[in-house]
Structures are given as structure tokens and as C-alpha cells.
Amino acid sequence: MSRATPRTLPPWLDHTLRAQRGPVPWSAVTRGALSAGPLLLAAVLADRTSLGVIAAIAAMLAGINDRPGSRRTSVKRLGMPALAGAVGLFVGTYAGDHVGAVALSLLLTGVGLVAGGVSAIGPVASGAGTQLLVACAIGAGMPLPDEGWQRALAYLAGAGWLLGLRLALPTPGSLAGDFRFDGEREAVAAVYDAVADLLDAVGTPHATARRVALTAALDHAQDAFAGPRLRRYASSSAERRLHAQYAAALPLAEAATALAWAGEAGSGRASAGPRRLATAVRENTHTGPLPAPTRSAPALRALDDALLRAAEAFDQAEGSDLHTRRRTAKDLLRAVFGAGGREYGLRVALCFGASAAVAQALHHARWYGQHEHWYWLPATAVFLVKPDLGPLASRVLCRAAGTVLGALVFAGFAAVLPRPEGLIALVAVSGALIPVATRHFAAQTAVVTVLVLALVMVGGEPQASAGRIGETLLACAIVLLVGHLPMPGQRGGTVRARLTAASGAAQAYLDHVLREAYGTPSKPGTPNAGDTSDPRTLRWTLRREAYRTLAEARTAIALAAAELPALARHSEGADHIVATLERLVDTTTACAVHLDDSGRLTPRHTERLTELLNELAEDRERIGLRLPELPLAV
């Protein structure tokens, strides 16, 4: 009798039931409690309740974007979406007051097309697109006595209040040195810990996963230094020291990756040095003596040299290049008008425009009864159509379940709480729960539903739980339908765009290392090609870009694979291509380290490069993806 094999859940359902884990972000919880609730209370006391509702909504949306990271990152992550939201609120208010239903639906469709295309640029642009559309729907569908410019200013004030709290309040563990850079310090320390973890995993089945974790740590550290307060050169001694500490981690990461590629396990001494460096970064202290690994192989010699340079950099605390390149206007336009931007923009436009048209039709047909607001349906469609929040089926299930739960919870509270003070307290509690609820879309939806229903009731609207449930289910149906409609061109545009970017970055990195190997000068126009202070500076920049684009492609592929089968089939085989590209970049890194040691490549390196390049050529033929041509001869 055969033993029954355990049944696994389909990917789309497994994603629906999965939630992020981690410690409670108490700093964000505190900021959430001090944002929407106090803003609404101040507005009620000043007899400007409608503006207080707008400010509280802006603070709520900013709270959703209030994620762990450095303060300078939060300026861009919270500020840019807030600016877009203020513009959307201004446009939506005047359009709703002066444009007819048909013209308004067409206008919102056009705004959705623009916002969807811009969202393909990156996470911050995606957040800005979301707030632009949500605020536009609120401005057009929430009739309030205030002028459009007043609403826009109130929106900026609400988001600015939360941003001010993020910049002013210290976070736990920030007492070591200048608290302004606590996010950067923790991010750099995590890189050294990730290097040590990879060194411990060399020669084990966990090495690949540890290398992926190292890539994520380096990406997070680069992002932590990105922001409006960062100039090309560090502006304070604390910032210069962190720059130097981050730059010193790059050769360590390169050597550790080369060791993992070779599979040559070292002693425990190899990881002891990076762990001491991580402690020195966190505690803002000197490194002290570092244990040196054996120098029996090129990668181990590179690791030892990198540790010596790290100790010197920690002591001198001189600023260094962050090994990043600014995206040009051409790069941004390519993302907006590329396959991913076009497909996503069209889908957002259809969902947003159709939901706005249906909402207005129901509104004019008096389906809402005594409720004058019709913004919930298009605003819900915006969140449902966002791939940042998970696969389509997962988003729909979570949104429906979260709305039903939130509406029922609010109905219970509304029956017993005094008004408006009880509802204001409920808004404050909901704001505090948002940073924790963002770990699962259903939980986030439930908390946001409670908060918004409390806000509109404070603003004078009657209880609307039943109507919100009906509108949410209708929005789910619209987005499911549009999400499965055939679109012009090939499906899976986002995955294809990410794979193209990853292949191009891998090609640039490999070409550079091969030019180093055979003495070919850098191509004219290559970024930083004229920087002769350290010939490895450009190599590290290209290496970071290759690994970052690969991580982005891997994320997009995992998301696409968790869709329903009708959508998931369009990305089949992409995971094999990105895995091959990752092995190619790992091999290129091993080649670079060996070149530094001996000045030439071994037959093992060239044979491996040739195998991987041939495998990629076959994948392109089999799957039909148009990727940049990689060199087929080494």
C-alpha cells in the first residue's frame, strides 16, 4: 500500500495565506498613533473637520509607505507619493465639480494610463502612482465644502506631519553615535553579517541562499544612502565614515562570492573578521585586531586583503563612492514606454476608468441611498490592480476578506462609541495598527477599512459598512475581468522587461571583466571609465547593478508564477533563465577575483563561462524572449 503524498496548495492560494514575520516595529507604531488621530482631533477642535479628514487620509496612506529604512530614504518614499497625491486630489476635485460623468470617466482613464506607466519605474514611482489615483478618486467622488487647493494643502500637511515624525523621533538602538544615521548604520552592519553568513555556508547547500541574502543586504544598504540629504560627497564625518564602511564591504562580498563559487570551505576564522566589523559598525567603535584567514587560495587571499583594507577604511573614515549610477531620463522613459510599462499602464487605465464609470452610474441611479460619496469603488480598484501587493487572485481574496472583516468590526464599534471622540480614538488606534497590518494585505485592508469608515462618519456621513462591502466585491469582479483580458503584444511584459534589464547588466559586467582579462580598453562612454583611482571601482558598480537587476527579475518572476494558471503560463521558463544569469554573474565574480590574484583566467573559468553562455543562447531560442546578445566566445 503506497503512502499518500502530502498535497500542496496552489501558488496563488499559498501566497494568500502567507504573512510576513518579524518583530513589531514599535517606532512606526508610535508614529502611526500620533498621525491620523491627532490630526483629526485638531481639525475637529478648529471646526475644520473636512480638511482634517483629508489630512488624516494622507497620513494613513503615508503610514502604509512608512517602512524600515534610513531617514533620508523616507523623505523620498513618503514625500514623492504625497506630492503626487496632492496633485491627484487637486485635479480630481476640480474635475468632479466641473466635468460631466462621461468626460470625467475618460479623464480618469487617461490619468490611470499615465500613473500605471510611471509605476513601472520603481517602488517609489509605484507608490506615487497609487496615491495619485486614489487621491484623484477621492477628490472627484467625495464632495466637501473646501476648495481644491485647500484640500491639496491639507493633504500635504497630513503626509508632511508623518514625515516630520519620521525625521524627528529616534528609533530603538540609535544611541550609538549620530541618531540621524541609525538606518544607514544598521543597513551597513547587516551587509557584514551577510558576508559572514555566506562564508559560513561555503561548501554547503545553503551557499546560494546566503549569496541571495547578501545581495538583498547590499541593495538595502545602497537604498539607505539614497535620498535628498545625500550629495555626491558626504557632508559630515559620521556620513563619511558610513560611506567608507559600506565601500569596504564590497571587496569582502566579492571574495566571499568567489569562495562560494569555488566551493572551498574555509575555517571559522574566515567569518570572524566580518562579524567583528558588523559589531564595530553597530556600536560605532573601532574594529580592533581582526583574525586573518589562511591565504591558500586566490579567493582567500582576496578576503584577507579586503579585511586589511576594511580595517584601514574604518580607521581613516574617508568618504567613498557608493558605486551607483543615476538613472538618466532615457532610462526612465524606456521603463515607462517599455513592454512592462505599456501593459501595466493599459491595465490600470481600464480598471480605474471602468470602476469610476460604474461608480458614477450607481451614484446617479441612487444606489448609494443617502450616501453622496462614490470614490470607494475606483479607489479599491487601484489597490487591487497593484502587483506590488501580490498576485491578482491573492489580492482579490485578501481585499474582499479584509473589507468584510473591517466593515463588520467598524459596525460594531460605531454602535457603541460616542461621537466624535470615540471615532477619533478609533482612528488613532487604527493608525497605530497599520505598520503591523502591512505584513498581510487582508489585515491591512481590514485596518484601513475601519479607519476610513470612521473618518467619513466623523465628516458627517452615515454608517456605510454594507455599501463598502458591495462596492469592494464589485471592484474585485472588475479587476479580475480586466486582469484576464487579452492585451496588445506579448503577455508577461513586466517579467520580460526585468529579464532584459538583468541580461543587459550581466553582459556589461562580463564584458568589463573580459576586457580586464585580455587588456582591452574600456568602451568610450562607459560610466566611471575614466576613474583611475581604483580600477575595480567600475567593476564593483557593474557587479552591484547585475545582482540588483537579477534580484528584481527574481521577484517579478516569483510574483508571476503565483498567479492563476491562465496568467502564470506566460512567464514559464523565466525562472530558469534568471538562475542561469545568476550563475553567470557568480562565475564572472570568481573570474574577477582570480584575475586580481594571477592576472589570467584558468581553463575552469573559461569553460564554465562558455557553458553558461551557450545555455543562455538555447534558453532564448526555446522561450522566445528577446534578450540582449551575450558574447558567445570567451
Summary of the structure (lengths in Angstrom):
residues: 634
radius of gyration: 26.3
end to end distance: 54.6
largest distance: 80.3
contacts: 2295
relative contact order: 0.10
helix: 73%
strand: 0%
